[in-house]
Structures are given as C-alpha cells and as structure tokens.
C-alpha cells in the first residue's frame, strides 16, 4: 500500500506547535480592511488553535496518514 501524501493546501495553512497543538491563522484580514476598526485588525494577527473537532483531520492532512 503506498503512503498517503501530505495535503499541500493544509501545509501552508496549519502548523504544529512544539507541544503538539495545532495552530492556524485567523480569517478575515485579507481584504475589505478599510472599514474594520484598528482593534479588530490587531486582534486578527497571529495564530489561534484549531477547533477540537478538526484536530484529528488536520493532523492526518499534515502527516499524510
């Protein structure tokens, strides 16, 4: 049985932390930013945890299993 390949789209969007948590970037900051308050855009910076219902799927996508 051949090994499964890593999902290339997930590789760029999802990261694993050193402690094993699954991280993602926050949505909603790529366009239409003119009307959004500075505070809202500032809070969209950085990464956040992936929802617990998606963790198993995300790990499989990254590991190719």
mmJSON file of the N, C-alpha and C atoms, coordinates in Angstrom:
{"data_MODEL":{"atom_site":{
"group_PDB":["ATOM","ATOM","ATOM","ATOM","ATOM","ATOM","ATOM","ATOM","ATOM","ATOM","ATOM","ATOM","ATOM","ATOM","ATOM","ATOM","ATOM","ATOM","ATOM","ATOM","ATOM","ATOM","ATOM","ATOM","ATOM","ATOM","ATOM","ATOM","ATOM","ATOM","ATOM","ATOM","ATOM","ATOM","ATOM","ATOM","ATOM","ATOM","ATOM","ATOM","ATOM","ATOM","ATOM","ATOM","ATOM","ATOM","ATOM","ATOM","ATOM","ATOM","ATOM","ATOM","ATOM","ATOM","ATOM","ATOM","ATOM","ATOM","ATOM","ATOM","ATOM","ATOM","ATOM","ATOM","ATOM","ATOM","ATOM","ATOM","ATOM","ATOM","ATOM","ATOM","ATOM","ATOM","ATOM","ATOM","ATOM","ATOM","ATOM","ATOM","ATOM","ATOM","ATOM","ATOM","ATOM","ATOM","ATOM","ATOM","ATOM","ATOM","ATOM","ATOM","ATOM","ATOM","ATOM","ATOM","ATOM","ATOM","ATOM","ATOM","ATOM","ATOM","ATOM","ATOM","ATOM","ATOM","ATOM","ATOM","ATOM","ATOM","ATOM","ATOM","ATOM","ATOM","ATOM","ATOM","ATOM","ATOM","ATOM","ATOM","ATOM","ATOM","ATOM","ATOM","ATOM","ATOM","ATOM","ATOM","ATOM","ATOM","ATOM","ATOM","ATOM","ATOM","ATOM","ATOM","ATOM","ATOM","ATOM","ATOM","ATOM","ATOM","ATOM","ATOM","ATOM","ATOM","ATOM","ATOM","ATOM","ATOM","ATOM","ATOM","ATOM","ATOM","ATOM","ATOM","ATOM","ATOM","ATOM","ATOM","ATOM","ATOM","ATOM","ATOM","ATOM","ATOM","ATOM","ATOM","ATOM","ATOM","ATOM","ATOM","ATOM","ATOM","ATOM","ATOM","ATOM","ATOM","ATOM","ATOM","ATOM","ATOM","ATOM","ATOM","ATOM","ATOM","ATOM","ATOM","ATOM","ATOM","ATOM","ATOM","ATOM","ATOM","ATOM"],
"id":[1,2,3,4,5,6,7,8,9,10,11,12,13,14,15,16,17,18,19,20,21,22,23,24,25,26,27,28,29,30,31,32,33,34,35,36,37,38,39,40,41,42,43,44,45,46,47,48,49,50,51,52,53,54,55,56,57,58,59,60,61,62,63,64,65,66,67,68,69,70,71,72,73,74,75,76,77,78,79,80,81,82,83,84,85,86,87,88,89,90,91,92,93,94,95,96,97,98,99,100,101,102,103,104,105,106,107,108,109,110,111,112,113,114,115,116,117,118,119,120,121,122,123,124,125,126,127,128,129,130,131,132,133,134,135,136,137,138,139,140,141,142,143,144,145,146,147,148,149,150,151,152,153,154,155,156,157,158,159,160,161,162,163,164,165,166,167,168,169,170,171,172,173,174,175,176,177,178,179,180,181,182,183,184,185,186,187,188,189,190,191,192,193,194,195],
"type_symbol":["N","C","C","N","C","C","N","C","C","N","C","C","N","C","C","N","C","C","N","C","C","N","C","C","N","C","C","N","C","C","N","C","C","N","C","C","N","C","C","N","C","C","N","C","C","N","C","C","N","C","C","N","C","C","N","C","C","N","C","C","N","C","C","N","C","C","N","C","C","N","C","C","N","C","C","N","C","C","N","C","C","N","C","C","N","C","C","N","C","C","N","C","C","N","C","C","N","C","C","N","C","C","N","C","C","N","C","C","N","C","C","N","C","C","N","C","C","N","C","C","N","C","C","N","C","C","N","C","C","N","C","C","N","C","C","N","C","C","N","C","C","N","C","C","N","C","C","N","C","C","N","C","C","N","C","C","N","C","C","N","C","C","N","C","C","N","C","C","N","C","C","N","C","C","N","C","C","N","C","C","N","C","C","N","C","C","N","C","C","N","C","C","N","C","C"],
"label_atom_id":["N","CA","C","N","CA","C","N","CA","C","N","CA","C","N","CA","C","N","CA","C","N","CA","C","N","CA","C","N","CA","C","N","CA","C","N","CA","C","N","CA","C","N","CA","C","N","CA","C","N","CA","C","N","CA","C","N","CA","C","N","CA","C","N","CA","C","N","CA","C","N","CA","C","N","CA","C","N","CA","C","N","CA","C","N","CA","C","N","CA","C","N","CA","C","N","CA","C","N","CA","C","N","CA","C","N","CA","C","N","CA","C","N","CA","C","N","CA","C","N","CA","C","N","CA","C","N","CA","C","N","CA","C","N","CA","C","N","CA","C","N","CA","C","N","CA","C","N","CA","C","N","CA","C","N","CA","C","N","CA","C","N","CA","C","N","CA","C","N","CA","C","N","CA","C","N","CA","C","N","CA","C","N","CA","C","N","CA","C","N","CA","C","N","CA","C","N","CA","C","N","CA","C","N","CA","C","N","CA","C","N","CA","C","N","CA","C","N","CA","C","N","CA","C","N","CA","C"],
"label_alt_id":[null,null,null,null,null,null,null,null,null,null,null,null,null,null,null,null,null,null,null,null,null,null,null,null,null,null,null,null,null,null,null,null,null,null,null,null,null,null,null,null,null,null,null,null,null,null,null,null,null,null,null,null,null,null,null,null,null,null,null,null,null,null,null,null,null,null,null,null,null,null,null,null,null,null,null,null,null,null,null,null,null,null,null,null,null,null,null,null,null,null,null,null,null,null,null,null,null,null,null,null,null,null,null,null,null,null,null,null,null,null,null,null,null,null,null,null,null,null,null,null,null,null,null,null,null,null,null,null,null,null,null,null,null,null,null,null,null,null,null,null,null,null,null,null,null,null,null,null,null,null,null,null,null,null,null,null,null,null,null,null,null,null,null,null,null,null,null,null,null,null,null,null,null,null,null,null,null,null,null,null,null,null,null,null,null,null,null,null,null,null,null,null,null,null,null],
"label_comp_id":["UNK","UNK","UNK","UNK","UNK","UNK","UNK","UNK","UNK","UNK","UNK","UNK","UNK","UNK","UNK","UNK","UNK","UNK","UNK","UNK","UNK","UNK","UNK","UNK","UNK","UNK","UNK","UNK","UNK","UNK","UNK","UNK","UNK","UNK","UNK","UNK","UNK","UNK","UNK","UNK","UNK","UNK","UNK","UNK","UNK","UNK","UNK","UNK","UNK","UNK","UNK","UNK","UNK","UNK","UNK","UNK","UNK","UNK","UNK","UNK","UNK","UNK","UNK","UNK","UNK","UNK","UNK","UNK","UNK","UNK","UNK","UNK","UNK","UNK","UNK","UNK","UNK","UNK","UNK","UNK","UNK","UNK","UNK","UNK","UNK","UNK","UNK","UNK","UNK","UNK","UNK","UNK","UNK","UNK","UNK","UNK","UNK","UNK","UNK","UNK","UNK","UNK","UNK","UNK","UNK","UNK","UNK","UNK","UNK","UNK","UNK","UNK","UNK","UNK","UNK","UNK","UNK","UNK","UNK","UNK","UNK","UNK","UNK","UNK","UNK","UNK","UNK","UNK","UNK","UNK","UNK","UNK","UNK","UNK","UNK","UNK","UNK","UNK","UNK","UNK","UNK","UNK","UNK","UNK","UNK","UNK","UNK","UNK","UNK","UNK","UNK","UNK","UNK","UNK","UNK","UNK","UNK","UNK","UNK","UNK","UNK","UNK","UNK","UNK","UNK","UNK","UNK","UNK","UNK","UNK","UNK","UNK","UNK","UNK","UNK","UNK","UNK","UNK","UNK","UNK","UNK","UNK","UNK","UNK","UNK","UNK","UNK","UNK","UNK","UNK","UNK","UNK","UNK","UNK","UNK"],
"label_asym_id":["A","A","A","A","A","A","A","A","A","A","A","A","A","A","A","A","A","A","A","A","A","A","A","A","A","A","A","A","A","A","A","A","A","A","A","A","A","A","A","A","A","A","A","A","A","A","A","A","A","A","A","A","A","A","A","A","A","A","A","A","A","A","A","A","A","A","A","A","A","A","A","A","A","A","A","A","A","A","A","A","A","A","A","A","A","A","A","A","A","A","A","A","A","A","A","A","A","A","A","A","A","A","A","A","A","A","A","A","A","A","A","A","A","A","A","A","A","A","A","A","A","A","A","A","A","A","A","A","A","A","A","A","A","A","A","A","A","A","A","A","A","A","A","A","A","A","A","A","A","A","A","A","A","A","A","A","A","A","A","A","A","A","A","A","A","A","A","A","A","A","A","A","A","A","A","A","A","A","A","A","A","A","A","A","A","A","A","A","A","A","A","A","A","A","A"],
"label_entity_id":["1","1","1","1","1","1","1","1","1","1","1","1","1","1","1","1","1","1","1","1","1","1","1","1","1","1","1","1","1","1","1","1","1","1","1","1","1","1","1","1","1","1","1","1","1","1","1","1","1","1","1","1","1","1","1","1","1","1","1","1","1","1","1","1","1","1","1","1","1","1","1","1","1","1","1","1","1","1","1","1","1","1","1","1","1","1","1","1","1","1","1","1","1","1","1","1","1","1","1","1","1","1","1","1","1","1","1","1","1","1","1","1","1","1","1","1","1","1","1","1","1","1","1","1","1","1","1","1","1","1","1","1","1","1","1","1","1","1","1","1","1","1","1","1","1","1","1","1","1","1","1","1","1","1","1","1","1","1","1","1","1","1","1","1","1","1","1","1","1","1","1","1","1","1","1","1","1","1","1","1","1","1","1","1","1","1","1","1","1","1","1","1","1","1","1"],
"label_seq_id":[1,1,1,2,2,2,3,3,3,4,4,4,5,5,5,6,6,6,7,7,7,8,8,8,9,9,9,10,10,10,11,11,11,12,12,12,13,13,13,14,14,14,15,15,15,16,16,16,17,17,17,18,18,18,19,19,19,20,20,20,21,21,21,22,22,22,23,23,23,24,24,24,25,25,25,26,26,26,27,27,27,28,28,28,29,29,29,30,30,30,31,31,31,32,32,32,33,33,33,34,34,34,35,35,35,36,36,36,37,37,37,38,38,38,39,39,39,40,40,40,41,41,41,42,42,42,43,43,43,44,44,44,45,45,45,46,46,46,47,47,47,48,48,48,49,49,49,50,50,50,51,51,51,52,52,52,53,53,53,54,54,54,55,55,55,56,56,56,57,57,57,58,58,58,59,59,59,60,60,60,61,61,61,62,62,62,63,63,63,64,64,64,65,65,65],
"pdbx_PDB_ins_code":[null,null,null,null,null,null,null,null,null,null,null,null,null,null,null,null,null,null,null,null,null,null,null,null,null,null,null,null,null,null,null,null,null,null,null,null,null,null,null,null,null,null,null,null,null,null,null,null,null,null,null,null,null,null,null,null,null,null,null,null,null,null,null,null,null,null,null,null,null,null,null,null,null,null,null,null,null,null,null,null,null,null,null,null,null,null,null,null,null,null,null,null,null,null,null,null,null,null,null,null,null,null,null,null,null,null,null,null,null,null,null,null,null,null,null,null,null,null,null,null,null,null,null,null,null,null,null,null,null,null,null,null,null,null,null,null,null,null,null,null,null,null,null,null,null,null,null,null,null,null,null,null,null,null,null,null,null,null,null,null,null,null,null,null,null,null,null,null,null,null,null,null,null,null,null,null,null,null,null,null,null,null,null,null,null,null,null,null,null,null,null,null,null,null,null],
"Cartn_x":[0.852,0.0,0.896,0.71,1.546,1.178,2.137,1.873,1.047,0.256,-0.556,0.296,0.01,0.77,0.202,1.059,0.621,-0.279,-1.34,-2.209,-1.489,-1.144,-0.321,-1.029,-2.341,-3.068,-3.044,-3.126,-3.108,-1.729,-0.694,0.678,0.956,0.378,0.604,-0.291,-1.359,-2.339,-2.305,-1.835,-1.875,-0.459,-0.152,1.169,1.009,1.999,2.034,3.001,2.576,3.471,4.413,5.409,6.386,5.736,4.642,3.969,2.878,2.709,1.744,0.4,0.23,-1.038,-1.088,-2.305,-2.484,-2.914,-2.146,-2.382,-2.801,-3.568,-3.988,-3.971,-3.918,-4.031,-5.505,-5.807,-7.187,-7.689,-8.925,-9.532,-10.058,-10.282,-10.952,-10.041,-8.801,-7.903,-7.271,-7.715,-7.042,-7.548,-8.798,-9.311,-10.483,-10.95,-12.027,-11.661,-10.43,-9.963,-10.189,-10.628,-10.771,-11.792,-12.882,-13.935,-13.778,-12.865,-12.699,-11.88,-12.286,-11.542,-10.134,-9.254,-7.86,-7.762,-8.607,-8.579,-8.937,-9.919,-10.343,-9.235,-8.573,-7.484,-6.302,-6.048,-4.952,-5.222,-6.461,-6.81,-6.809,-6.8,-6.755,-5.324,-4.343,-2.952,-2.624,-1.552,-1.038,-1.854,-1.699,-2.331,-3.277,-4.13,-5.055,-5.138,-5.724,-5.835,-6.93,-6.696,-7.706,-8.776,-10.026,-11.125,-10.905,-11.314,-11.043,-11.684,-12.771,-13.424,-12.64,-11.675,-10.913,-9.469,-9.064,-7.663,-7.239,-8.032,-7.681,-7.518,-8.438,-8.367,-7.141,-6.864,-5.735,-4.416,-4.282,-3.046,-2.873,-3.959,-3.882,-3.483,-3.991,-3.663,-2.191,-1.621,-0.219,0.713,0.327,1.205,1.025,-0.086,-0.329,-0.769,-1.418,-1.909,-3.413],
"Cartn_y":[-1.179,0.0,1.24,2.167,3.37,4.304,5.11,6.06,7.213,7.834,8.974,10.227,11.1,12.335,13.391,14.33,15.471,16.338,16.879,17.809,19.147,19.555,20.741,22.017,22.07,23.27,23.417,22.298,22.345,22.685,22.264,22.51,23.998,24.826,26.263,26.971,26.318,26.973,26.515,25.3,24.705,24.398,24.711,24.427,23.65,22.829,22.128,22.867,23.098,23.729,22.68,23.134,22.215,21.289,21.741,20.918,20.045,20.098,19.23,19.856,21.14,21.796,22.152,22.202,22.519,23.982,24.782,26.211,26.588,27.668,28.194,29.714,30.345,31.794,32.162,33.362,33.781,34.352,34.08,34.554,35.976,36.642,37.93,39.131,38.96,40.103,40.307,39.572,39.646,40.786,41.171,42.263,42.931,44.036,44.862,45.333,45.774,46.179,47.656,48.41,49.852,50.214,49.462,49.809,49.111,48.169,47.434,48.265,48.292,49.074,48.525,49.408,49.038,47.925,47.99,46.974,45.597,45.553,44.273,43.667,44.498,44.003,43.569,44.282,43.925,42.586,42.332,41.072,39.885,40.151,39.076,38.663,39.347,38.977,37.654,37.044,35.871,34.621,33.663,32.362,32.052,31.087,30.603,29.087,28.448,26.997,26.539,25.418,24.788,24.204,24.235,23.689,22.207,21.774,20.388,19.355,19.713,18.771,18.574,19.456,19.393,18.943,18.787,18.472,17.149,16.125,14.809,14.85,15.515,15.65,16.449,17.544,18.404,17.66,16.878,16.115,15.092,14.447,13.484,14.164,15.365,16.097,16.456,16.768,17.159,15.954,14.875,13.708,12.787,12.913,12.049,10.655,10.5,9.183,9.166],
"Cartn_z":[0.0,0.0,0.0,-0.947,-0.967,0.181,0.569,1.642,1.103,1.987,1.578,1.571,0.635,0.531,1.477,1.862,2.656,1.803,2.394,1.68,1.588,0.378,0.192,0.621,0.48,0.892,2.411,3.114,4.578,5.104,4.383,4.822,4.998,4.138,4.228,5.213,5.644,6.5,7.95,8.167,9.508,9.956,11.213,11.773,13.07,13.354,14.629,15.556,16.801,17.767,18.338,19.072,19.651,20.68,21.293,22.292,21.688,20.36,19.7,19.431,19.731,19.436,17.959,17.419,16.016,15.916,15.168,15.065,13.656,13.559,12.267,12.329,11.162,11.119,11.148,11.598,11.708,10.393,10.084,8.842,9.016,7.893,7.924,7.863,7.432,7.388,6.018,5.016,3.723,2.844,2.979,2.147,2.845,2.282,2.859,4.255,4.428,5.748,6.051,5.077,5.276,6.323,6.397,7.345,8.692,8.776,10.022,10.999,12.25,13.244,13.454,13.846,14.094,15.126,16.146,17.204,16.658,15.777,15.193,14.339,13.541,12.703,13.548,14.603,15.507,16.177,16.543,17.194,16.238,14.937,13.946,13.606,14.168,13.926,14.606,14.151,14.84,14.568,15.446,15.253,16.397,16.158,17.173,17.045,18.009,17.989,17.03,16.407,15.567,16.481,16.046,16.824,17.106,18.278,18.694,17.784,17.092,16.188,14.901,14.606,13.37,13.583,14.838,15.137,14.504,14.661,14.136,12.613,11.949,10.498,10.086,10.803,10.472,10.605,11.646,11.851,10.735,10.33,9.229,7.928,7.71,6.49,6.444,7.601,7.654,7.591,8.232,8.285,7.094,6.407,5.263,5.648,6.799,7.241,7.27],
"occupancy":[1.0,1.0,1.0,1.0,1.0,1.0,1.0,1.0,1.0,1.0,1.0,1.0,1.0,1.0,1.0,1.0,1.0,1.0,1.0,1.0,1.0,1.0,1.0,1.0,1.0,1.0,1.0,1.0,1.0,1.0,1.0,1.0,1.0,1.0,1.0,1.0,1.0,1.0,1.0,1.0,1.0,1.0,1.0,1.0,1.0,1.0,1.0,1.0,1.0,1.0,1.0,1.0,1.0,1.0,1.0,1.0,1.0,1.0,1.0,1.0,1.0,1.0,1.0,1.0,1.0,1.0,1.0,1.0,1.0,1.0,1.0,1.0,1.0,1.0,1.0,1.0,1.0,1.0,1.0,1.0,1.0,1.0,1.0,1.0,1.0,1.0,1.0,1.0,1.0,1.0,1.0,1.0,1.0,1.0,1.0,1.0,1.0,1.0,1.0,1.0,1.0,1.0,1.0,1.0,1.0,1.0,1.0,1.0,1.0,1.0,1.0,1.0,1.0,1.0,1.0,1.0,1.0,1.0,1.0,1.0,1.0,1.0,1.0,1.0,1.0,1.0,1.0,1.0,1.0,1.0,1.0,1.0,1.0,1.0,1.0,1.0,1.0,1.0,1.0,1.0,1.0,1.0,1.0,1.0,1.0,1.0,1.0,1.0,1.0,1.0,1.0,1.0,1.0,1.0,1.0,1.0,1.0,1.0,1.0,1.0,1.0,1.0,1.0,1.0,1.0,1.0,1.0,1.0,1.0,1.0,1.0,1.0,1.0,1.0,1.0,1.0,1.0,1.0,1.0,1.0,1.0,1.0,1.0,1.0,1.0,1.0,1.0,1.0,1.0,1.0,1.0,1.0,1.0,1.0,1.0],
"B_iso_or_equiv":[0.0,0.0,0.0,0.0,0.0,0.0,0.0,0.0,0.0,0.0,0.0,0.0,0.0,0.0,0.0,0.0,0.0,0.0,0.0,0.0,0.0,0.0,0.0,0.0,0.0,0.0,0.0,0.0,0.0,0.0,0.0,0.0,0.0,0.0,0.0,0.0,0.0,0.0,0.0,0.0,0.0,0.0,0.0,0.0,0.0,0.0,0.0,0.0,0.0,0.0,0.0,0.0,0.0,0.0,0.0,0.0,0.0,0.0,0.0,0.0,0.0,0.0,0.0,0.0,0.0,0.0,0.0,0.0,0.0,0.0,0.0,0.0,0.0,0.0,0.0,0.0,0.0,0.0,0.0,0.0,0.0,0.0,0.0,0.0,0.0,0.0,0.0,0.0,0.0,0.0,0.0,0.0,0.0,0.0,0.0,0.0,0.0,0.0,0.0,0.0,0.0,0.0,0.0,0.0,0.0,0.0,0.0,0.0,0.0,0.0,0.0,0.0,0.0,0.0,0.0,0.0,0.0,0.0,0.0,0.0,0.0,0.0,0.0,0.0,0.0,0.0,0.0,0.0,0.0,0.0,0.0,0.0,0.0,0.0,0.0,0.0,0.0,0.0,0.0,0.0,0.0,0.0,0.0,0.0,0.0,0.0,0.0,0.0,0.0,0.0,0.0,0.0,0.0,0.0,0.0,0.0,0.0,0.0,0.0,0.0,0.0,0.0,0.0,0.0,0.0,0.0,0.0,0.0,0.0,0.0,0.0,0.0,0.0,0.0,0.0,0.0,0.0,0.0,0.0,0.0,0.0,0.0,0.0,0.0,0.0,0.0,0.0,0.0,0.0,0.0,0.0,0.0,0.0,0.0,0.0],
"pdbx_formal_charge":[null,null,null,null,null,null,null,null,null,null,null,null,null,null,null,null,null,null,null,null,null,null,null,null,null,null,null,null,null,null,null,null,null,null,null,null,null,null,null,null,null,null,null,null,null,null,null,null,null,null,null,null,null,null,null,null,null,null,null,null,null,null,null,null,null,null,null,null,null,null,null,null,null,null,null,null,null,null,null,null,null,null,null,null,null,null,null,null,null,null,null,null,null,null,null,null,null,null,null,null,null,null,null,null,null,null,null,null,null,null,null,null,null,null,null,null,null,null,null,null,null,null,null,null,null,null,null,null,null,null,null,null,null,null,null,null,null,null,null,null,null,null,null,null,null,null,null,null,null,null,null,null,null,null,null,null,null,null,null,null,null,null,null,null,null,null,null,null,null,null,null,null,null,null,null,null,null,null,null,null,null,null,null,null,null,null,null,null,null,null,null,null,null,null,null],
"auth_seq_id":[1,1,1,2,2,2,3,3,3,4,4,4,5,5,5,6,6,6,7,7,7,8,8,8,9,9,9,10,10,10,11,11,11,12,12,12,13,13,13,14,14,14,15,15,15,16,16,16,17,17,17,18,18,18,19,19,19,20,20,20,21,21,21,22,22,22,23,23,23,24,24,24,25,25,25,26,26,26,27,27,27,28,28,28,29,29,29,30,30,30,31,31,31,32,32,32,33,33,33,34,34,34,35,35,35,36,36,36,37,37,37,38,38,38,39,39,39,40,40,40,41,41,41,42,42,42,43,43,43,44,44,44,45,45,45,46,46,46,47,47,47,48,48,48,49,49,49,50,50,50,51,51,51,52,52,52,53,53,53,54,54,54,55,55,55,56,56,56,57,57,57,58,58,58,59,59,59,60,60,60,61,61,61,62,62,62,63,63,63,64,64,64,65,65,65],
"auth_comp_id":["UNK","UNK","UNK","UNK","UNK","UNK","UNK","UNK","UNK","UNK","UNK","UNK","UNK","UNK","UNK","UNK","UNK","UNK","UNK","UNK","UNK","UNK","UNK","UNK","UNK","UNK","UNK","UNK","UNK","UNK","UNK","UNK","UNK","UNK","UNK","UNK","UNK","UNK","UNK","UNK","UNK","UNK","UNK","UNK","UNK","UNK","UNK","UNK","UNK","UNK","UNK","UNK","UNK","UNK","UNK","UNK","UNK","UNK","UNK","UNK","UNK","UNK","UNK","UNK","UNK","UNK","UNK","UNK","UNK","UNK","UNK","UNK","UNK","UNK","UNK","UNK","UNK","UNK","UNK","UNK","UNK","UNK","UNK","UNK","UNK","UNK","UNK","UNK","UNK","UNK","UNK","UNK","UNK","UNK","UNK","UNK","UNK","UNK","UNK","UNK","UNK","UNK","UNK","UNK","UNK","UNK","UNK","UNK","UNK","UNK","UNK","UNK","UNK","UNK","UNK","UNK","UNK","UNK","UNK","UNK","UNK","UNK","UNK","UNK","UNK","UNK","UNK","UNK","UNK","UNK","UNK","UNK","UNK","UNK","UNK","UNK","UNK","UNK","UNK","UNK","UNK","UNK","UNK","UNK","UNK","UNK","UNK","UNK","UNK","UNK","UNK","UNK","UNK","UNK","UNK","UNK","UNK","UNK","UNK","UNK","UNK","UNK","UNK","UNK","UNK","UNK","UNK","UNK","UNK","UNK","UNK","UNK","UNK","UNK","UNK","UNK","UNK","UNK","UNK","UNK","UNK","UNK","UNK","UNK","UNK","UNK","UNK","UNK","UNK","UNK","UNK","UNK","UNK","UNK","UNK"],
"auth_asym_id":["A","A","A","A","A","A","A","A","A","A","A","A","A","A","A","A","A","A","A","A","A","A","A","A","A","A","A","A","A","A","A","A","A","A","A","A","A","A","A","A","A","A","A","A","A","A","A","A","A","A","A","A","A","A","A","A","A","A","A","A","A","A","A","A","A","A","A","A","A","A","A","A","A","A","A","A","A","A","A","A","A","A","A","A","A","A","A","A","A","A","A","A","A","A","A","A","A","A","A","A","A","A","A","A","A","A","A","A","A","A","A","A","A","A","A","A","A","A","A","A","A","A","A","A","A","A","A","A","A","A","A","A","A","A","A","A","A","A","A","A","A","A","A","A","A","A","A","A","A","A","A","A","A","A","A","A","A","A","A","A","A","A","A","A","A","A","A","A","A","A","A","A","A","A","A","A","A","A","A","A","A","A","A","A","A","A","A","A","A","A","A","A","A","A","A"],
"auth_atom_id":["N","CA","C","N","CA","C","N","CA","C","N","CA","C","N","CA","C","N","CA","C","N","CA","C","N","CA","C","N","CA","C","N","CA","C","N","CA","C","N","CA","C","N","CA","C","N","CA","C","N","CA","C","N","CA","C","N","CA","C","N","CA","C","N","CA","C","N","CA","C","N","CA","C","N","CA","C","N","CA","C","N","CA","C","N","CA","C","N","CA","C","N","CA","C","N","CA","C","N","CA","C","N","CA","C","N","CA","C","N","CA","C","N","CA","C","N","CA","C","N","CA","C","N","CA","C","N","CA","C","N","CA","C","N","CA","C","N","CA","C","N","CA","C","N","CA","C","N","CA","C","N","CA","C","N","CA","C","N","CA","C","N","CA","C","N","CA","C","N","CA","C","N","CA","C","N","CA","C","N","CA","C","N","CA","C","N","CA","C","N","CA","C","N","CA","C","N","CA","C","N","CA","C","N","CA","C","N","CA","C","N","CA","C","N","CA","C","N","CA","C","N","CA","C","N","CA","C"],
"pdbx_PDB_model_num":[1,1,1,1,1,1,1,1,1,1,1,1,1,1,1,1,1,1,1,1,1,1,1,1,1,1,1,1,1,1,1,1,1,1,1,1,1,1,1,1,1,1,1,1,1,1,1,1,1,1,1,1,1,1,1,1,1,1,1,1,1,1,1,1,1,1,1,1,1,1,1,1,1,1,1,1,1,1,1,1,1,1,1,1,1,1,1,1,1,1,1,1,1,1,1,1,1,1,1,1,1,1,1,1,1,1,1,1,1,1,1,1,1,1,1,1,1,1,1,1,1,1,1,1,1,1,1,1,1,1,1,1,1,1,1,1,1,1,1,1,1,1,1,1,1,1,1,1,1,1,1,1,1,1,1,1,1,1,1,1,1,1,1,1,1,1,1,1,1,1,1,1,1,1,1,1,1,1,1,1,1,1,1,1,1,1,1,1,1,1,1,1,1,1,1]
}}}
